[in-house]
Amino acid sequence: MESKDSPQYDEDPVVNLVMSVGLPGFVIGFIAVIGTILFICRRAVEFFFPGA
């Protein structure tokens, strides 16, 4: 195997961070996004329908 056949490592810190966080980070981020959307929807309902 020649040196050009070896995998090249990315020096991009964003790519390294995403690869190191992986699935747990995706799940936590997904839950945070859904929670934010539900919070905004709840506030909108309370604004348009007081007492709901």
PQR file with spaces between the fields and no chain letter, atoms N, CA, C, O and H, PARSE charges and radii, in Angstrom:
ATOM       1  N    MET     1       0.844   -1.178    0.000 -0.4000 1.5000
ATOM       2  CA   MET     1       0.000    0.000    0.000 -0.0000 2.0000
ATOM       3  C    MET     1       0.890    1.243    0.000  0.5500 1.7000
ATOM       4  O    MET     1       1.811    1.363    0.808 -0.5500 1.4000
ATOM       5  N    GLU     2       0.605    2.141   -0.901 -0.4000 1.5000
ATOM       6  CA   GLU     2       1.386    3.356   -1.009 -0.0000 2.0000
ATOM       7  C    GLU     2       0.824    4.426   -0.084  0.5500 1.7000
ATOM       8  O    GLU     2      -0.302    4.310    0.399 -0.5500 1.4000
ATOM       9  H    GLU     2      -0.143    2.043   -1.557  0.4000 1.0000
ATOM      10  N    SER     3       1.607    5.463    0.160 -0.4000 1.5000
ATOM      11  CA   SER     3       1.177    6.517    1.069 -0.0000 2.0000
ATOM      12  C    SER     3      -0.023    7.279    0.525  0.5500 1.7000
ATOM      13  O    SER     3      -0.814    7.810    1.305 -0.5500 1.4000
ATOM      14  H    SER     3       2.522    5.557   -0.232  0.4000 1.0000
ATOM      15  N    LYS     4      -0.180    7.347   -0.817 -0.4000 1.5000
ATOM      16  CA   LYS     4      -1.319    8.065   -1.378 -0.0000 2.0000
ATOM      17  C    LYS     4      -2.631    7.292   -1.203  0.5500 1.7000
ATOM      18  O    LYS     4      -3.711    7.862   -1.362 -0.5500 1.4000
ATOM      19  H    LYS     4       0.462    6.916   -1.450  0.4000 1.0000
ATOM      20  N    ASP     5      -2.542    5.995   -0.876 -0.4000 1.5000
ATOM      21  CA   ASP     5      -3.737    5.186   -0.668 -0.0000 2.0000
ATOM      22  C    ASP     5      -4.282    5.280    0.747  0.5500 1.7000
ATOM      23  O    ASP     5      -5.406    4.854    1.013 -0.5500 1.4000
ATOM      24  H    ASP     5      -1.665    5.533   -0.747  0.4000 1.0000
ATOM      25  N    SER     6      -3.493    5.836    1.653 -0.4000 1.5000
ATOM      26  CA   SER     6      -3.944    5.935    3.038 -0.0000 2.0000
ATOM      27  C    SER     6      -5.023    7.011    3.148  0.5500 1.7000
ATOM      28  O    SER     6      -5.012    7.983    2.394 -0.5500 1.4000
ATOM      29  H    SER     6      -2.580    6.182    1.438  0.4000 1.0000
ATOM      30  N    PRO     7      -5.952    6.837    4.084 -0.5600 1.5000
ATOM      31  CA   PRO     7      -7.023    7.844    4.228  0.2800 2.0000
ATOM      32  C    PRO     7      -6.468    9.183    4.676  0.5500 1.7000
ATOM      33  O    PRO     7      -5.553    9.244    5.497 -0.5500 1.4000
ATOM      34  N    GLN     8      -7.015   10.232    4.144 -0.4000 1.5000
ATOM      35  CA   GLN     8      -6.596   11.586    4.508 -0.0000 2.0000
ATOM      36  C    GLN     8      -7.469   12.073    5.666  0.5500 1.7000
ATOM      37  O    GLN     8      -8.692   11.938    5.625 -0.5500 1.4000
ATOM      38  H    GLN     8      -7.759   10.182    3.477  0.4000 1.0000
ATOM      39  N    TYR     9      -6.848   12.629    6.679 -0.4000 1.5000
ATOM      40  CA   TYR     9      -7.581   13.116    7.832 -0.0000 2.0000
ATOM      41  C    TYR     9      -7.946   14.578    7.628  0.5500 1.7000
ATOM      42  O    TYR     9      -7.121   15.391    7.210 -0.5500 1.4000
ATOM      43  H    TYR     9      -5.855   12.739    6.712  0.4000 1.0000
ATOM      44  N    ASP    10      -9.188   14.892    7.932 -0.4000 1.5000
ATOM      45  CA   ASP    10      -9.640   16.278    7.809 -0.0000 2.0000
ATOM      46  C    ASP    10      -9.074   17.108    8.951  0.5500 1.7000
ATOM      47  O    ASP    10      -9.025   16.661   10.097 -0.5500 1.4000
ATOM      48  H    ASP    10      -9.857   14.231    8.272  0.4000 1.0000
ATOM      49  N    GLU    11      -8.659   18.297    8.629 -0.4000 1.5000
ATOM      50  CA   GLU    11      -8.176   19.234    9.636 -0.0000 2.0000
ATOM      51  C    GLU    11      -9.261   20.234    9.999  0.5500 1.7000
ATOM      52  O    GLU    11      -9.034   21.130   10.812 -0.5500 1.4000
ATOM      53  H    GLU    11      -8.699   18.660    7.698  0.4000 1.0000
ATOM      54  N    ASP    12     -10.434   20.089    9.404 -0.4000 1.5000
ATOM      55  CA   ASP    12     -11.540   21.007    9.665 -0.0000 2.0000
ATOM      56  C    ASP    12     -12.104   20.726   11.059  0.5500 1.7000
ATOM      57  O    ASP    12     -12.576   19.616   11.307 -0.5500 1.4000
ATOM      58  H    ASP    12     -10.618   19.361    8.744  0.4000 1.0000
ATOM      59  N    PRO    13     -12.070   21.693   11.969 -0.5600 1.5000
ATOM      60  CA   PRO    13     -12.545   21.434   13.337  0.2800 2.0000
ATOM      61  C    PRO    13     -14.037   21.143   13.402  0.5500 1.7000
ATOM      62  O    PRO    13     -14.479   20.412   14.288 -0.5500 1.4000
ATOM      63  N    VAL    14     -14.830   21.706   12.474 -0.4000 1.5000
ATOM      64  CA   VAL    14     -16.272   21.446   12.492 -0.0000 2.0000
ATOM      65  C    VAL    14     -16.539   19.985   12.154  0.5500 1.7000
ATOM      66  O    VAL    14     -17.351   19.331   12.808 -0.5500 1.4000
ATOM      67  H    VAL    14     -14.471   22.299   11.754  0.4000 1.0000
ATOM      68  N    VAL    15     -15.860   19.475   11.136 -0.4000 1.5000
ATOM      69  CA   VAL    15     -16.037   18.070   10.749 -0.0000 2.0000
ATOM      70  C    VAL    15     -15.596   17.163   11.890  0.5500 1.7000
ATOM      71  O    VAL    15     -16.275   16.182   12.195 -0.5500 1.4000
ATOM      72  H    VAL    15     -15.201   20.007   10.604  0.4000 1.0000
ATOM      73  N    ASN    16     -14.482   17.474   12.518 -0.4000 1.5000
ATOM      74  CA   ASN    16     -14.007   16.659   13.643 -0.0000 2.0000
ATOM      75  C    ASN    16     -14.996   16.681   14.802  0.5500 1.7000
ATOM      76  O    ASN    16     -15.219   15.653   15.442 -0.5500 1.4000
ATOM      77  H    ASN    16     -13.931   18.271   12.271  0.4000 1.0000
ATOM      78  N    LEU    17     -15.591   17.838   15.079 -0.4000 1.5000
ATOM      79  CA   LEU    17     -16.562   17.938   16.163 -0.0000 2.0000
ATOM      80  C    LEU    17     -17.807   17.122   15.861  0.5500 1.7000
ATOM      81  O    LEU    17     -18.299   16.394   16.723 -0.5500 1.4000
ATOM      82  H    LEU    17     -15.410   18.673   14.559  0.4000 1.0000
ATOM      83  N    VAL    18     -18.320   17.239   14.641 -0.4000 1.5000
ATOM      84  CA   VAL    18     -19.527   16.494   14.261 -0.0000 2.0000
ATOM      85  C    VAL    18     -19.276   14.995   14.318  0.5500 1.7000
ATOM      86  O    VAL    18     -20.126   14.237   14.785 -0.5500 1.4000
ATOM      87  H    VAL    18     -17.921   17.831   13.940  0.4000 1.0000
ATOM      88  N    MET    19     -18.125   14.574   13.848 -0.4000 1.5000
ATOM      89  CA   MET    19     -17.808   13.151   13.855 -0.0000 2.0000
ATOM      90  C    MET    19     -17.615   12.624   15.283  0.5500 1.7000
ATOM      91  O    MET    19     -17.945   11.472   15.563 -0.5500 1.4000
ATOM      92  H    MET    19     -17.435   15.191   13.469  0.4000 1.0000
ATOM      93  N    SER    20     -17.091   13.444   16.173 -0.4000 1.5000
ATOM      94  CA   SER    20     -16.856   12.975   17.537 -0.0000 2.0000
ATOM      95  C    SER    20     -18.145   12.954   18.356  0.5500 1.7000
ATOM      96  O    SER    20     -18.304   12.109   19.237 -0.5500 1.4000
ATOM      97  H    SER    20     -16.823   14.380   15.946  0.4000 1.0000
ATOM      98  N    VAL    21     -19.071   13.883   18.073 -0.4000 1.5000
ATOM      99  CA   VAL    21     -20.320   13.941   18.841 -0.0000 2.0000
ATOM     100  C    VAL    21     -21.267   12.851   18.370  0.5500 1.7000
ATOM     101  O    VAL    21     -21.802   12.108   19.193 -0.5500 1.4000
ATOM     102  H    VAL    21     -18.942   14.570   17.358  0.4000 1.0000
ATOM     103  N    GLY    22     -21.486   12.738   17.074 -0.4000 1.5000
ATOM     104  CA   GLY    22     -22.250   11.639   16.497 -0.0000 2.0000
ATOM     105  C    GLY    22     -23.714   11.620   16.872  0.5500 1.7000
ATOM     106  O    GLY    22     -24.359   12.663   16.985 -0.5500 1.4000
ATOM     107  H    GLY    22     -21.052   13.342   16.406  0.4000 1.0000
ATOM     108  N    LEU    23     -24.233   10.408   17.065 -0.4000 1.5000
ATOM     109  CA   LEU    23     -25.660   10.195   17.289 -0.0000 2.0000
ATOM     110  C    LEU    23     -26.184   10.827   18.574  0.5500 1.7000
ATOM     111  O    LEU    23     -27.266   11.413   18.535 -0.5500 1.4000
ATOM     112  H    LEU    23     -23.709    9.561   16.973  0.4000 1.0000
ATOM     113  N    PRO    24     -25.490   10.748   19.709 -0.5600 1.5000
ATOM     114  CA   PRO    24     -26.022   11.417   20.908  0.2800 2.0000
ATOM     115  C    PRO    24     -26.207   12.921   20.718  0.5500 1.7000
ATOM     116  O    PRO    24     -27.183   13.494   21.202 -0.5500 1.4000
ATOM     117  N    GLY    25     -25.286   13.549   20.026 -0.4000 1.5000
ATOM     118  CA   GLY    25     -25.426   14.978   19.755 -0.0000 2.0000
ATOM     119  C    GLY    25     -26.617   15.270   18.861  0.5500 1.7000
ATOM     120  O    GLY    25     -27.318   16.263   19.052 -0.5500 1.4000
ATOM     121  H    GLY    25     -24.492   13.084   19.633  0.4000 1.0000
ATOM     122  N    PHE    26     -26.845   14.400   17.882 -0.4000 1.5000
ATOM     123  CA   PHE    26     -27.991   14.568   16.996 -0.0000 2.0000
ATOM     124  C    PHE    26     -29.290   14.455   17.782  0.5500 1.7000
ATOM     125  O    PHE    26     -30.204   15.256   17.588 -0.5500 1.4000
ATOM     126  H    PHE    26     -26.276   13.593   17.726  0.4000 1.0000
ATOM     127  N    VAL    27     -29.378   13.473   18.662 -0.4000 1.5000
ATOM     128  CA   VAL    27     -30.599   13.263   19.446 -0.0000 2.0000
ATOM     129  C    VAL    27     -30.838   14.453   20.377  0.5500 1.7000
ATOM     130  O    VAL    27     -31.964   14.941   20.476 -0.5500 1.4000
ATOM     131  H    VAL    27     -28.635   12.822   18.820  0.4000 1.0000
ATOM     132  N    ILE    28     -29.810   14.916   21.048 -0.4000 1.5000
ATOM     133  CA   ILE    28     -29.957   16.061   21.956 -0.0000 2.0000
ATOM     134  C    ILE    28     -30.362   17.310   21.177  0.5500 1.7000
ATOM     135  O    ILE    28     -31.232   18.063   21.614 -0.5500 1.4000
ATOM     136  H    ILE    28     -28.895   14.520   20.968  0.4000 1.0000
ATOM     137  N    GLY    29     -29.737   17.529   20.035 -0.4000 1.5000
ATOM     138  CA   GLY    29     -30.095   18.675   19.206 -0.0000 2.0000
ATOM     139  C    GLY    29     -31.520   18.585   18.681  0.5500 1.7000
ATOM     140  O    GLY    29     -32.237   19.585   18.643 -0.5500 1.4000
ATOM     141  H    GLY    29     -29.030   16.918   19.679  0.4000 1.0000
ATOM     142  N    PHE    30     -31.929   17.394   18.279 -0.4000 1.5000
ATOM     143  CA   PHE    30     -33.294   17.194   17.777 -0.0000 2.0000
ATOM     144  C    PHE    30     -34.315   17.480   18.870  0.5500 1.7000
ATOM     145  O    PHE    30     -35.329   18.131   18.618 -0.5500 1.4000
ATOM     146  H    PHE    30     -31.347   16.582   18.310  0.4000 1.0000
ATOM     147  N    ILE    31     -34.058   17.000   20.076 -0.4000 1.5000
ATOM     148  CA   ILE    31     -34.962   17.252   21.196 -0.0000 2.0000
ATOM     149  C    ILE    31     -35.019   18.747   21.507  0.5500 1.7000
ATOM     150  O    ILE    31     -36.090   19.275   21.807 -0.5500 1.4000
ATOM     151  H    ILE    31     -33.235   16.471   20.281  0.4000 1.0000
ATOM     152  N    ALA    32     -33.881   19.430   21.439 -0.4000 1.5000
ATOM     153  CA   ALA    32     -33.861   20.868   21.700 -0.0000 2.0000
ATOM     154  C    ALA    32     -34.673   21.629   20.652  0.5500 1.7000
ATOM     155  O    ALA    32     -35.395   22.565   20.996 -0.5500 1.4000
ATOM     156  H    ALA    32     -33.011   19.001   21.195  0.4000 1.0000
ATOM     157  N    VAL    33     -34.566   21.246   19.399 -0.4000 1.5000
ATOM     158  CA   VAL    33     -35.318   21.917   18.330 -0.0000 2.0000
ATOM     159  C    VAL    33     -36.815   21.677   18.493  0.5500 1.7000
ATOM     160  O    VAL    33     -37.602   22.615   18.371 -0.5500 1.4000
ATOM     161  H    VAL    33     -33.979   20.486   19.120  0.4000 1.0000
ATOM     162  N    ILE    34     -37.218   20.445   18.764 -0.4000 1.5000
ATOM     163  CA   ILE    34     -38.631   20.135   18.956 -0.0000 2.0000
ATOM     164  C    ILE    34     -39.170   20.879   20.176  0.5500 1.7000
ATOM     165  O    ILE    34     -40.279   21.411   20.131 -0.5500 1.4000
ATOM     166  H    ILE    34     -36.578   19.683   18.863  0.4000 1.0000
ATOM     167  N    GLY    35     -38.408   20.924   21.255 -0.4000 1.5000
ATOM     168  CA   GLY    35     -38.830   21.655   22.449 -0.0000 2.0000
ATOM     169  C    GLY    35     -39.018   23.131   22.184  0.5500 1.7000
ATOM     170  O    GLY    35     -39.967   23.741   22.675 -0.5500 1.4000
ATOM     171  H    GLY    35     -37.507   20.492   21.292  0.4000 1.0000
ATOM     172  N    THR    36     -38.115   23.706   21.405 -0.4000 1.5000
ATOM     173  CA   THR    36     -38.233   25.126   21.056 -0.0000 2.0000
ATOM     174  C    THR    36     -39.477   25.382   20.218  0.5500 1.7000
ATOM     175  O    THR    36     -40.203   26.347   20.456 -0.5500 1.4000
ATOM     176  H    THR    36     -37.344   23.210   21.006  0.4000 1.0000
ATOM     177  N    ILE    37     -39.722   24.525   19.244 -0.4000 1.5000
ATOM     178  CA   ILE    37     -40.917   24.682   18.398 -0.0000 2.0000
ATOM     179  C    ILE    37     -42.184   24.572   19.235  0.5500 1.7000
ATOM     180  O    ILE    37     -43.107   25.369   19.068 -0.5500 1.4000
ATOM     181  H    ILE    37     -39.132   23.741   19.050  0.4000 1.0000
ATOM     182  N    LEU    38     -42.237   23.597   20.126 -0.4000 1.5000
ATOM     183  CA   LEU    38     -43.427   23.439   20.975 -0.0000 2.0000
ATOM     184  C    LEU    38     -43.604   24.640   21.905  0.5500 1.7000
ATOM     185  O    LEU    38     -44.731   25.076   22.140 -0.5500 1.4000
ATOM     186  H    LEU    38     -41.488   22.950   20.261  0.4000 1.0000
ATOM     187  N    PHE    39     -42.508   25.175   22.432 -0.4000 1.5000
ATOM     188  CA   PHE    39     -42.586   26.353   23.291 -0.0000 2.0000
ATOM     189  C    PHE    39     -43.148   27.552   22.529  0.5500 1.7000
ATOM     190  O    PHE    39     -44.009   28.268   23.040 -0.5500 1.4000
ATOM     191  H    PHE    39     -41.593   24.821   22.241  0.4000 1.0000
ATOM     192  N    ILE    40     -42.661   27.768   21.304 -0.4000 1.5000
ATOM     193  CA   ILE    40     -43.143   28.883   20.494 -0.0000 2.0000
ATOM     194  C    ILE    40     -44.616   28.693   20.154  0.5500 1.7000
ATOM     195  O    ILE    40     -45.392   29.647   20.213 -0.5500 1.4000
ATOM     196  H    ILE    40     -41.962   27.186   20.889  0.4000 1.0000
ATOM     197  N    CYS    41     -45.007   27.474   19.801 -0.4000 1.5000
ATOM     198  CA   CYS    41     -46.420   27.207   19.483 -0.0000 2.0000
ATOM     199  C    CYS    41     -47.307   27.452   20.705  0.5500 1.7000
ATOM     200  O    CYS    41     -48.393   28.019   20.585 -0.5500 1.4000
ATOM     201  H    CYS    41     -44.376   26.700   19.753  0.4000 1.0000
ATOM     202  N    ARG    42     -46.845   27.028   21.867 -0.4000 1.5000
ATOM     203  CA   ARG    42     -47.630   27.231   23.087 -0.0000 2.0000
ATOM     204  C    ARG    42     -47.802   28.717   23.380  0.5500 1.7000
ATOM     205  O    ARG    42     -48.892   29.162   23.738 -0.5500 1.4000
ATOM     206  H    ARG    42     -45.963   26.567   21.965  0.4000 1.0000
ATOM     207  N    ARG    43     -46.720   29.483   23.225 -0.4000 1.5000
ATOM     208  CA   ARG    43     -46.815   30.931   23.451 -0.0000 2.0000
ATOM     209  C    ARG    43     -47.748   31.587   22.435  0.5500 1.7000
ATOM     210  O    ARG    43     -48.479   32.515   22.781 -0.5500 1.4000
ATOM     211  H    ARG    43     -45.834   29.120   22.934  0.4000 1.0000
ATOM     212  N    ALA    44     -47.733   31.120   21.189 -0.4000 1.5000
ATOM     213  CA   ALA    44     -48.620   31.672   20.170 -0.0000 2.0000
ATOM     214  C    ALA    44     -50.075   31.368   20.498  0.5500 1.7000
ATOM     215  O    ALA    44     -50.935   32.231   20.327 -0.5500 1.4000
ATOM     216  H    ALA    44     -47.138   30.367   20.907  0.4000 1.0000
ATOM     217  N    VAL    45     -50.364   30.167   20.962 -0.4000 1.5000
ATOM     218  CA   VAL    45     -51.735   29.805   21.335 -0.0000 2.0000
ATOM     219  C    VAL    45     -52.190   30.642   22.520  0.5500 1.7000
ATOM     220  O    VAL    45     -53.324   31.120   22.537 -0.5500 1.4000
ATOM     221  H    VAL    45     -49.665   29.466   21.100  0.4000 1.0000
ATOM     222  N    GLU    46     -51.329   30.826   23.509 -0.4000 1.5000
ATOM     223  CA   GLU    46     -51.680   31.655   24.659 -0.0000 2.0000
ATOM     224  C    GLU    46     -51.914   33.101   24.254  0.5500 1.7000
ATOM     225  O    GLU    46     -52.737   33.781   24.867 -0.5500 1.4000
ATOM     226  H    GLU    46     -50.407   30.437   23.495  0.4000 1.0000
ATOM     227  N    PHE    47     -51.217   33.585   23.246 -0.4000 1.5000
ATOM     228  CA   PHE    47     -51.380   34.967   22.794 -0.0000 2.0000
ATOM     229  C    PHE    47     -52.702   35.144   22.058  0.5500 1.7000
ATOM     230  O    PHE    47     -53.434   36.104   22.300 -0.5500 1.4000
ATOM     231  H    PHE    47     -50.548   33.033   22.748  0.4000 1.0000
ATOM     232  N    PHE    48     -53.001   34.208   21.156 -0.4000 1.5000
ATOM     233  CA   PHE    48     -54.204   34.348   20.333 -0.0000 2.0000
ATOM     234  C    PHE    48     -55.473   33.863   21.033  0.5500 1.7000
ATOM     235  O    PHE    48     -56.571   34.316   20.712 -0.5500 1.4000
ATOM     236  H    PHE    48     -52.406   33.429   20.959  0.4000 1.0000
ATOM     237  N    PHE    49     -55.326   32.949   21.985 -0.4000 1.5000
ATOM     238  CA   PHE    49     -56.471   32.408   22.726 -0.0000 2.0000
ATOM     239  C    PHE    49     -56.191   32.522   24.215  0.5500 1.7000
ATOM     240  O    PHE    49     -55.780   31.537   24.829 -0.5500 1.4000
ATOM     241  H    PHE    49     -54.433   32.581   22.246  0.4000 1.0000
ATOM     242  N    PRO    50     -56.398   33.685   24.818 -0.5600 1.5000
ATOM     243  CA   PRO    50     -56.105   33.850   26.243  0.2800 2.0000
ATOM     244  C    PRO    50     -56.953   32.902   27.093  0.5500 1.7000
ATOM     245  O    PRO    50     -58.138   32.705   26.824 -0.5500 1.4000
ATOM     246  N    GLY    51     -56.352   32.337   28.091 -0.4000 1.5000
ATOM     247  CA   GLY    51     -57.046   31.422   28.980 -0.0000 2.0000
ATOM     248  C    GLY    51     -57.036   29.976   28.481  0.5500 1.7000
ATOM     249  O    GLY    51     -57.603   29.101   29.136 -0.5500 1.4000
ATOM     250  H    GLY    51     -55.389   32.498   28.310  0.4000 1.0000
ATOM     251  N    ALA    52     -56.407   29.708   27.344 -0.4000 1.5000
ATOM     252  CA   ALA    52     -56.377   28.339   26.816 -0.0000 2.0000
ATOM     253  C    ALA    52     -55.308   27.541   27.508  0.5500 1.7000
ATOM     254  O    ALA    52     -55.123   26.363   27.204 -0.5500 1.4000
ATOM     255  H    ALA    52     -55.946   30.419   26.812  0.4000 1.0000
